[in-house]
Amino acid sequence: MSNRKLLLGALMLSLAACRQGPQVDEDGFPTIDRPVAPILSDRFSTEDARDRLGEAEAVMGLAGIEDGMSVADIGAGEGYYTVRLARAVGPSGRVLAQDIQPTVRDALAQRVQREGLDNVAVRLGEADDPRLPHASFDRIFLVHMYHEVTEPYQFLWNLRQGLKQDGLVVVVDADRPVKRHGMPPARLDCEFEALGLERVDMSQLEGGDAYFATFKVVGELPVPSTIQPCD
């Protein structure tokens, strides 16, 4: 075969790959081309250490948490944010705490019962769907967990439907590579923007490389096949 034919064949294969577009999963959502951090533990740090840094108070203050709000804590783990959000929203507020690991969910449910948090419901979610009731939450918290999401486009597609009209997604993560259990802010922005979620605010948290960011809905919910994945 001549070199010309080889070059033409390579070009046709390249054009065919371009026409195919991004790789999609069985539900039609784009797959990702970045690492995903493994779930190593349901505990990010000791609660006393986090309290000494004033982490929860700072994050809830930046998020504008008020009495009577409805909030969701996704990937709640042992419930560090769950119990503090429950106190912050008060008896007239509501907290939904969700985790995808049944044993973690069960342990958190026991803690909620033990501490008498009557305004908290504990639910089991799925890796690609937090299973939130539609248009129900003023704030949805993703704290030190988004880098562990294996199917972010489908996850965010499902998650954004749980927000009220003026609700916000609150993200706390670390500005470091995903393999080191972080999420670079530029990548975070890109993946959220692909789902019609625009960043409202971002600020650095004291005591490390963690940051706080909020996102609001700015566009229609995209059809999965039209989602443009990040490079």
DRENDRENVEX-705882 format. One line per field, with one value per residue: residue number from 1; residue in one letter; x, y, z of N, C-alpha, C in turn. Coordinates in steps of 0.02 Angstrom, whole numbers, plus 32768, in hexadecimal, padded with zeros to 4 digits. Layout:
N
num: [NUM  ...]
residu: [a  ...]
n_c1: [X  ...]
n_c2: [Y  ...]
n_c3: [Z  ...]
ca_c1: [X  ...]
ca_c2: [Y  ...]
ca_c3: [Z  ...]
c_c1: [X  ...]
c_c2: [Y  ...]
c_c3: [Z  ...]
END
This chain:
231
num: [1  2  3  4  5  6  7  8  9  10  11  12  13  14  15  16  17  18  19  20  21  22  23  24  25  26  27  28  29  30  31  32  33  34  35  36  37  38  39  40  41  42  43  44  45  46  47  48  49  50  51  52  53  54  55  56  57  58  59  60  61  62  63  64  65  66  67  68  69  70  71  72  73  74  75  76  77  78  79  80  81  82  83  84  85  86  87  88  89  90  91  92  93  94  95  96  97  98  99  100  101  102  103  104  105  106  107  108  109  110  111  112  113  114  115  116  117  118  119  120  121  122  123  124  125  126  127  128  129  130  131  132  133  134  135  136  137  138  139  140  141  142  143  144  145  146  147  148  149  150  151  152  153  154  155  156  157  158  159  160  161  162  163  164  165  166  167  168  169  170  171  172  173  174  175  176  177  178  179  180  181  182  183  184  185  186  187  188  189  190  191  192  193  194  195  196  197  198  199  200  201  202  203  204  205  206  207  208  209  210  211  212  213  214  215  216  217  218  219  220  221  222  223  224  225  226  227  228  229  230  231]
residu: [m  s  n  r  k  l  l  l  g  a  l  m  l  s  l  a  a  c  r  q  g  p  q  v  d  e  d  g  f  p  t  i  d  r  p  v  a  p  i  l  s  d  r  f  s  t  e  d  a  r  d  r  l  g  e  a  e  a  v  m  g  l  a  g  i  e  d  g  m  s  v  a  d  i  g  a  g  e  g  y  y  t  v  r  l  a  r  a  v  g  p  s  g  r  v  l  a  q  d  i  q  p  t  v  r  d  a  l  a  q  r  v  q  r  e  g  l  d  n  v  a  v  r  l  g  e  a  d  d  p  r  l  p  h  a  s  f  d  r  i  f  l  v  h  m  y  h  e  v  t  e  p  y  q  f  l  w  n  l  r  q  g  l  k  q  d  g  l  v  v  v  v  d  a  d  r  p  v  k  r  h  g  m  p  p  a  r  l  d  c  e  f  e  a  l  g  l  e  r  v  d  m  s  q  l  e  g  g  d  a  y  f  a  t  f  k  v  v  g  e  l  p  v  p  s  t  i  q  p  c  d]
n_c1: [802A  801A  806E  801A  7F9A  7F9A  7FA1  7F28  7ECF  7EE9  7EBF  7E36  7E0E  7E29  7DCF  7D58  7D5C  7D50  7CCE  7C86  7C81  7C7D  7C9E  7C1C  7BB5  7B4A  7AD1  7AD5  7B1F  7BB2  7C52  7CDE  7D85  7DE3  7E3C  7DED  7DD9  7DEF  7D78  7DAD  7D90  7D0A  7D22  7D62  7DB5  7DE0  7D57  7D6B  7DE3  7DBA  7D5B  7DAC  7DE8  7D7E  7D32  7CAD  7C59  7C8B  7C74  7BE8  7BC1  7BF2  7BA2  7B28  7ACA  7A2F  79B1  792C  7945  794E  79BF  7A3B  7AB0  7B26  7B7B  7B94  7BD9  7C1B  7BCE  7BF7  7BDA  7B52  7B18  7B37  7AFD  7A79  7A64  7A78  7A10  79A3  790B  78A2  78DB  7920  7987  79D2  7A31  7AA6  7AF2  7B56  7B7F  7B42  7B62  7B9B  7B31  7AD7  7B1C  7B20  7A97  7A7D  7AC7  7A84  7A08  7A32  7A60  79ED  79BB  793F  791E  7960  7974  79AE  79F6  7A14  7A7A  7AAB  7B3D  7B3A  7ACB  7A82  7A02  799E  790B  78A4  78C4  78D8  7938  7991  7A1A  7A9A  7B14  7BB9  7C37  7CDF  7CD8  7CB9  7D20  7D1F  7CB7  7C7E  7C38  7C24  7BD7  7B58  7B38  7B33  7ACE  7A5E  7A64  7A51  79CB  7992  799A  794C  78FC  794F  79BB  7A5E  7AF2  7B6B  7C16  7CA0  7D47  7DF0  7E77  7ECD  7F19  7EA6  7ECA  7F07  7EA0  7E58  7E0F  7E2E  7E03  7DE5  7DC2  7D54  7CFB  7CE9  7CA9  7C33  7BFB  7BDC  7B65  7B0E  7B23  7B5B  7BE8  7BD9  7C20  7CC4  7D3C  7DD0  7DEB  7E1E  7EB4  7EEB  7EE9  7E67  7DD0  7D3C  7CA7  7C19  7B8B  7B0F  7A75  7A6E  7A41  79D9  79B0  7A1F  7A0C  7A4B  7A9C  7ACA  7B25  7BBF  7C57  7CE5  7D8B]
n_c2: [7FC4  8070  8103  816F  8138  8104  817A  81B6  8159  8164  81E7  81DC  818B  81E1  824A  8204  81E7  8268  8286  8231  826B  8292  820E  81AB  8174  80E8  8127  8194  8201  826A  821D  822E  8271  827B  8258  81FE  8210  8191  8155  8161  8166  8183  81EF  828F  82DD  82F1  8323  837D  83BB  83FB  8451  84A3  84EE  8534  850F  84E0  8546  85B4  858B  8579  85FA  8642  8604  8635  85FD  85EE  85F8  8586  855B  84E1  8462  83FB  837C  8333  829B  8287  8240  8226  8288  830A  838B  837C  8378  83F7  844A  842A  8466  84E9  850A  84F8  84C6  84DC  84CB  845A  83CB  8362  82D7  827E  81E9  8175  80FC  8072  8045  80B8  8111  80D3  80DE  8168  8184  814B  81A0  8219  81F9  81DE  825C  82A2  82EB  8328  836A  8334  82C9  822D  81E5  8168  817A  8175  8154  81A1  81ED  8252  8246  82A6  82FC  8358  8404  8434  8469  84EB  84F4  848A  8422  83F3  83B1  839D  832E  832B  830A  8282  8255  81EB  81F5  8283  82D8  829D  8293  831D  8347  8306  8337  83C6  83D5  83CC  8448  84DC  856A  85DB  859F  8562  8507  84CE  84C1  8477  845D  8426  8483  8431  83A7  832A  82A6  82B4  82C5  833D  83CB  8426  84D1  8507  8497  846C  84D8  84C9  844A  845F  84CA  8488  844E  84B7  8503  8589  85DA  8637  866A  8664  8639  8632  85BF  85CA  8583  8521  84D1  84D4  8507  856C  856B  85A4  857B  85A3  8581  85A7  858B  8528  847E  8411  83A1  82FE  82CF  8344  837E  83CC  838B  83AC  83D2]
n_c3: [8000  7FD5  8015  800A  800C  808C  80D8  80B3  80E8  8172  8185  816B  81D3  823E  8223  8231  82B9  82EC  82C3  8311  838E  8440  84B7  84FC  8587  85B4  85C8  8578  85A1  85A1  85B8  862A  8618  8679  8714  879E  8848  88C3  893C  89D7  8A5D  8AD2  8B1C  8B1B  8B6A  8C19  8C80  8CE8  8CC1  8C4C  8C81  8CCF  8C6D  8C45  8BD9  8BAD  8BDB  8B93  8B0E  8B0C  8B29  8AB8  8A5A  8A78  8AD0  8B21  8BA1  8B90  8B0F  8A88  8A6F  8A1F  8A40  89EC  89D7  8A5F  8AC1  8B62  8B97  8BBB  8B84  8B79  8BFE  8C2B  8BCD  8BE8  8C63  8C3E  8BE3  8C30  8C8C  8C33  8BB9  8B3B  8B21  8AAD  8AB1  8A55  8A19  89B9  89E5  8A35  8ABB  8AF2  8AE7  8B3F  8BBA  8BC8  8BD1  8C4C  8C9D  8C8A  8CC3  8D46  8D6F  8D6D  8CFE  8CB8  8C44  8BDA  8B50  8B16  8A8A  8A09  8980  88D0  886B  87F6  8808  887C  88A8  88CC  8905  8895  8873  88FA  8953  89A6  89B3  897A  89B4  898B  89CE  89D6  897F  88F7  88A0  88A5  885B  87E1  8769  8737  86DF  86CF  8756  877E  8729  875C  87E0  87D9  87C4  883E  887A  88BA  8868  887D  88B6  88EF  88C4  8930  8939  8986  897A  8954  8910  88B3  8856  8814  882F  88A7  88FD  88E4  888C  8804  87F2  8770  8725  876E  8758  86CD  86BF  8707  86BE  8649  8667  8672  86E4  873B  8781  8816  8881  88CB  8943  89A9  8A2C  8AD7  8B1D  8AC7  8A24  89F9  89A7  8994  8937  88DA  8875  87FA  87A1  86F7  867A  860A  8633  85EC  8560  8570  8503  84CA  851D  8533  854E  85BB  8583]
ca_c1: [8000  8042  806B  7FE0  7F5F  7F9F  7F90  7EE0  7EAD  7EF0  7E95  7DF0  7E03  7E29  7D90  7D23  7D5E  7D35  7C86  7C68  7C77  7C94  7C87  7BE2  7BA5  7B0D  7A99  7ADD  7B46  7BFA  7C80  7D12  7DC9  7E0E  7E3A  7DBB  7DF8  7DCA  7D5C  7DDB  7D74  7CD1  7D39  7D93  7DE3  7DBC  7D29  7D8A  7E14  7D95  7D3C  7DDF  7DF3  7D40  7D20  7C66  7C3C  7C9F  7C52  7BA0  7BBA  7BFB  7B6A  7AEB  7A9A  7A02  797C  78F3  7959  7953  7A01  7A4F  7AF7  7B33  7BBA  7B96  7C09  7C09  7B9C  7C13  7BB2  7B0B  7B01  7B3F  7AC9  7A3A  7A5E  7A76  79CF  7972  78D3  7877  7900  7926  79C7  79D5  7A76  7AA8  7B32  7B4C  7B95  7B0E  7B79  7BA4  7AEE  7ABA  7B3E  7B09  7A52  7A80  7ADF  7A4C  79D8  7A52  7A65  79AB  79B5  78FE  7917  798F  7963  79E9  79E3  7A48  7A7C  7AD0  7B7A  7B2A  7A8B  7A77  79BC  7980  78C9  78A8  78BA  78CB  796E  79B0  7A62  7AB1  7B5A  7BE7  7C71  7D18  7CC0  7CAC  7D57  7D13  7C7D  7C96  7C14  7C10  7BA4  7B17  7B2E  7B1D  7A8D  7A2B  7A67  7A38  7983  797D  799D  7916  790A  7988  79E8  7AA5  7B1C  7BA6  7C4D  7CDF  7D78  7E35  7E96  7F05  7F04  7E73  7EEA  7F18  7E61  7E46  7DEE  7E43  7DC8  7DD5  7D9F  7D13  7CD2  7CD9  7C78  7BF3  7BE0  7BC0  7B21  7AE8  7B2E  7B8D  7C05  7BC5  7C53  7CFA  7D6B  7DFE  7DDF  7E5B  7ED1  7EFF  7EDD  7E21  7DAC  7CF3  7C8A  7BD2  7B74  7AC8  7A5D  7A67  7A28  79AB  79CF  7A30  7A03  7A8D  7AC5  7AE3  7B56  7C02  7C86  7D22  7DC7]
ca_c2: [8000  80AC  8132  819B  8115  8101  81BB  81BF  812E  8182  8223  81C8  8174  821C  826D  81DC  81F1  82AA  8285  820B  8297  8279  81CD  81B1  8138  80C6  8154  81CA  8238  8265  8203  825F  825E  828D  8226  8202  81FC  815C  8163  8140  8164  81AF  8225  82BA  82F0  82EE  835A  83AF  83E1  8427  8485  84D3  851B  8559  8500  84DD  8589  85DE  8575  8588  8643  8654  85E8  8659  85D0  8612  85D2  8574  8544  849A  8457  83B5  836D  82FA  827C  82A2  821D  821F  82BB  8347  83C4  836E  838C  843F  8469  841F  849A  852B  8517  84F9  8496  84E8  84BA  8413  83B3  831F  82BE  8246  81C8  813D  80BE  805F  8043  80FD  812B  80B7  80FB  81AD  8182  813E  81DD  824A  81E4  81E5  82A3  82BF  831D  8319  838C  8314  8289  820D  81BE  8148  8192  814D  8177  81D1  820E  825B  8235  82DD  8312  838E  844A  8431  847F  852D  84E8  8444  8422  83C0  83C3  836F  82EF  832D  82E8  823A  8246  81C5  820A  82C6  82F8  8281  82A7  8363  834B  82F3  8361  840A  83D4  83D1  848D  850B  8599  8606  8577  8560  84CE  84E3  8491  8480  842D  843E  8497  8405  8375  82FB  826A  82C4  82D5  8383  83DC  8468  84FC  850E  845A  846F  8508  84AD  8414  847C  84F1  8459  843F  84F4  851B  85BF  85EC  8676  8682  8636  8657  8603  85B4  85CE  8546  84EE  84E1  84CB  8542  856C  8585  8599  857A  85AA  856B  85DF  8574  84EF  843D  83F8  835B  82DF  82C9  8385  8396  83D1  837B  83D4  83B3]
ca_c3: [8000  7FD0  804D  8001  8024  80D6  80F4  80AA  8119  81B5  8186  816F  8218  8268  8217  824E  8302  82FA  82BA  8347  83C7  8481  84CD  8528  85AC  859D  85CD  8549  85BE  8591  85EA  8639  8606  86B1  874A  87D3  8887  88E4  897E  8A06  8AA0  8ADC  8B48  8AFC  8B9F  8C58  8C88  8D13  8C9A  8C1F  8CA9  8CE3  8C34  8C38  8B94  8B9F  8BE5  8B5B  8AD1  8B11  8B24  8A72  8A35  8A89  8AF0  8B4E  8BC2  8B66  8ACC  8A77  8A54  8A15  8A4C  89C1  89ED  8AA3  8AEB  8BA9  8BA9  8BD7  8B6E  8B85  8C40  8C32  8BA4  8C0A  8C97  8C1E  8BC4  8C66  8C89  8BF8  8B7D  8B2C  8B06  8A92  8AB0  8A25  8A0A  898C  8A06  8A65  8B00  8B08  8AEF  8B7C  8BF4  8BCE  8BE9  8C94  8CBE  8C88  8CF6  8D88  8D80  8D6D  8CC8  8C99  8C04  8BAB  8B30  8AFB  8A4F  89E1  893B  88A0  8855  87C1  8816  88C4  88B5  88F1  88EF  8864  8885  8941  8980  89A1  89AC  8976  89C8  8974  89F6  89CF  8962  88AF  887D  88A8  8831  87A7  872D  874B  86B6  86E2  879B  8780  8705  878D  881B  87D0  87C5  8884  8891  88B1  8832  888F  88DF  88DE  88D5  8956  8932  89AB  8961  8959  88D1  88A3  8825  8829  884B  88EC  891E  88DA  884D  87EC  87E7  8729  8710  878F  8732  868B  86C5  871C  8687  8618  867D  867C  8729  8737  87C2  8833  88B0  88DF  8973  89CA  8A73  8AFF  8B39  8A97  89DD  89EA  8990  8996  88FA  88D1  8830  87F0  8761  86C9  863A  860A  863E  85AA  854C  857B  84C7  84B6  854E  8519  8584  85BF  8565]
c_c1: [802C  803C  802D  7FA1  7F5F  7F8A  7F45  7EB8  7EAF  7EC4  7E4C  7DDF  7DFE  7DE8  7D55  7D21  7D42  7CE9  7C63  7C5B  7C8F  7C79  7C4E  7BD7  7B62  7ACF  7A9F  7B03  7B8F  7C21  7CB8  7D57  7DFA  7E0C  7DFE  7DDD  7DCF  7DAF  7D86  7DBC  7D36  7CE3  7D6E  7DC9  7DBD  7D90  7D46  7DBB  7DF0  7D73  7D6F  7DEF  7DB5  7D24  7CD5  7C45  7C4D  7C79  7C07  7B93  7BC0  7BC0  7B28  7AB5  7A71  79CF  7944  7905  7954  7996  7A0E  7A9A  7B07  7B78  7BC7  7BC7  7BF0  7BDA  7BB7  7BE9  7B68  7AF3  7B06  7B0D  7A85  7A2F  7A55  7A32  7996  7938  78A6  7899  7904  796B  79BD  7A1E  7A78  7AEE  7B24  7B62  7B63  7B25  7B83  7B60  7ACE  7AD9  7B28  7AC1  7A50  7A97  7AA7  7A18  79F3  7A54  7A22  79A0  7976  78F4  7944  7971  79A3  79D4  7A20  7A43  7AA1  7B0B  7B6B  7AE9  7A81  7A2F  799A  7939  78CE  789A  78AD  78FD  7987  79FB  7A6E  7AFC  7B7F  7C2A  7CA6  7D02  7CBA  7CE2  7D4F  7CD8  7C95  7C75  7BF8  7BD8  7B5E  7B06  7B13  7ADA  7A54  7A29  7A46  79EC  7967  797C  795A  792B  7948  79BC  7A30  7AC3  7B5B  7BDB  7C87  7D0E  7DBD  7E50  7ED7  7EEC  7ED0  7E92  7EFF  7EDA  7E53  7E21  7E04  7E06  7DB5  7DAE  7D5A  7CE4  7CBB  7CA3  7C34  7BD2  7BC2  7B79  7AF8  7AEB  7B68  7BA6  7BF0  7BFD  7C88  7D28  7D95  7DEA  7E20  7E73  7EE5  7EF1  7E95  7E02  7D61  7CD9  7C3F  7BBF  7B28  7AB5  7A53  7A4B  79F7  79D2  79DF  7A1B  7A47  7AB9  7AE3  7B17  7B9C  7C35  7CC4  7D5C  7DF4]
c_c2: [803E  80D7  815E  8179  810F  8143  81C9  8196  814A  81C0  8211  81AF  81AF  8242  8247  81E4  8234  82AA  8261  8236  8276  8234  81D6  816F  811B  80F1  8191  8206  8231  8245  8236  8243  8273  8257  8232  81E9  81C5  8174  813C  8137  8190  81EA  824D  82CE  82E9  832C  8391  83DA  8411  845F  84B9  8504  8545  854C  8505  8522  85B7  85CC  8586  85D3  865B  863D  860B  862D  85F6  85E2  85C4  855B  84F8  848F  840C  83B0  832D  82DE  828E  827E  8215  8256  82FA  8384  83B9  8388  83D8  8465  8462  8455  84DE  853B  8514  84C9  849F  84D9  846E  8404  836D  830B  827F  822B  818C  80FA  80AB  805E  8089  811D  8113  80D5  8143  81B0  8176  817C  8212  8239  81EF  822E  82C7  82F5  830F  833A  836F  82D3  826E  81DE  819E  8161  8161  8176  81AC  81F7  8215  824F  8268  82EC  8352  83D2  8452  8455  84C5  8527  849D  8444  83E6  83CF  838C  832C  82F0  8309  829C  8225  8227  81DB  8251  82E5  82DE  8294  82EE  836D  833A  8323  83A4  840D  83D7  8418  84B0  853F  85C4  85E1  8578  851D  84E9  84AE  84A6  844A  844C  844D  846F  83CF  8344  82BD  8274  82DD  8320  838C  8421  8493  8503  84D2  8458  849C  84E9  8478  842E  84A4  84C4  8446  847D  850E  854C  85D1  8632  8694  864D  865A  8620  85FD  85B4  8588  8511  8503  84D7  850D  8536  858A  8577  859F  8581  8591  85A9  85C9  853B  84AE  841E  83B1  833A  82DD  830C  83A1  8393  83C3  83A7  83AD  8398]
c_c3: [8000  800D  8048  801B  8070  80F6  80ED  80DC  815F  81BB  818E  81B5  8248  8261  8236  829A  8315  82F5  82F2  8384  8407  8490  84FF  854D  8593  85A1  85A0  8564  85AB  85CA  85F5  8627  863C  86E6  8779  8813  88A8  8927  89B1  8A4A  8AA2  8B09  8B25  8B2D  8BE1  8C60  8CB5  8CED  8C6B  8C45  8CC0  8CAB  8C24  8BF3  8B87  8BA6  8BAB  8B1C  8AD3  8B0D  8ADC  8A48  8A45  8AA8  8B24  8B6B  8B90  8B21  8AC6  8A55  8A4C  8A1E  8A27  89D0  8A35  8AD1  8B33  8BC1  8BC7  8BC4  8B7D  8BC8  8C49  8C07  8BC6  8C40  8C77  8C00  8BF6  8C5C  8C4C  8BB6  8B74  8B0F  8AEB  8A8E  8A86  8A20  89DF  89AA  8A3C  8AAE  8B1D  8B14  8B30  8BBB  8BFE  8BE7  8C34  8CBA  8CC1  8CBD  8D3C  8D9E  8D7C  8D39  8CA0  8C54  8BCE  8B91  8B10  8AC3  8A2E  8999  890F  8887  8821  87CE  8862  88D9  88E1  88D8  88C6  8884  88D1  896E  8970  8995  89A8  8981  89AB  8995  89F2  89B3  8916  8888  887E  887B  87F0  8766  8738  8721  86C7  872B  87A0  875E  8735  87C9  8812  87D1  880D  889F  8889  887C  8840  88B9  88C5  88EE  88F6  8951  8960  8993  8968  8914  88C7  8873  8841  8849  8894  8913  891F  889A  8838  87DB  879E  870F  872F  8768  86F0  8690  86DB  86E4  8651  8629  868B  86C4  8727  877C  87D7  885C  88BA  890E  8992  8A13  8A99  8B14  8B08  8A50  89C9  89D3  8996  8955  88F9  8888  882D  87AA  8734  8685  8642  8618  85FA  859E  8552  853D  84AF  84E6  852F  8550  8582  859F  859B]
END
